[in-house]
């Protein structure tokens, strides 16, 4: 534990057998109390490998629920385990689990209630192999999001995130998308509820085994991001209400 806070790491997994063990081996179990892996109906042996490795809680969806749907299961289980701090780490080894302790420390010491590990702070994104078109899209979308949400994040699209349990209980997760745009909807919810998000520099790795959405899905995702931004601004101005942006409590 960090400052008597229970830290639960969640891993939304899909076809992760080639990288799961590397990711698991770098998780600092001296500060992490529980690890939850949710297998979103993988076509490989992700669940079996997770159990073999000794991951504490392994949940398998009978049907693929999507990236957002997977996260919902992850966060529900973490809260069920009475987590104080919940950290999402992708099991594809694209992000280094070695930052878990630093991210948890920020939340445990009440510096920020949410921490995003940014690939854009520093020069790690392109050096780590991020495709140029994704880098450019990331920068343009982030600029637009900062303007529309009135924030100054370096990146909105990282999959490496830490939350206080209070934040996860406050936002209306069940009303969020089950697709990739879930990440941006929850970010909008966090800001709408009055919370701040801190950032930490994170190196990243792009390689064949690491998961990544294709160009077509990237376009759909980008359009979803624009939708969330417009909804956030309309909701903030009081011109139209969107239920998912209303805090759950």
C-alpha angles and dihedrals in degrees: 000000000000112000090339092303119136109233119203121185116205125198119196101205137192123167091340103148094114095056107021097092093051090051094046092050092058097050107111098233091181088076100025115082101188137010122205123193119190114196109206096211094292120196091222134056098278094132094046092049092048091054091046091053090052099246104174101232124021119183123181124199114221089214130029108264098181132247094292092044089052092052091051090057090046094053095043090054093046091052090046087057089055095247118182093192125027121195123189115212122176112230092219091088093237091124125045114247087205089088093062094094093050093048092048091048092057091055096039090055094049095245093127130352091217131035127192121196104225124210090191100060103093119001101292101113102070092030088055091055104264107164111252094237090054091048092051092046090048092054095046094046092046091052091051092046093050090052095047096042095038093235139120107221117151091218138010097182106067118123093208109090141154126202138183111238088241091064094049091050092049101052121074098243094168090063094055126100121270089220132078094282086073087090092061095042092055090047090054090048091051093053093042089055090055100253125137126226121218124201136215127192113256130186114220137203126213114191138140096274095048115098118247134162118243127245095268093050089045090058091049089048092050092052089049090053091053089050092052091050093052092046091049092052094046090048092048091050091049092238093121135003124228114194095215090060093056110094113250091228 
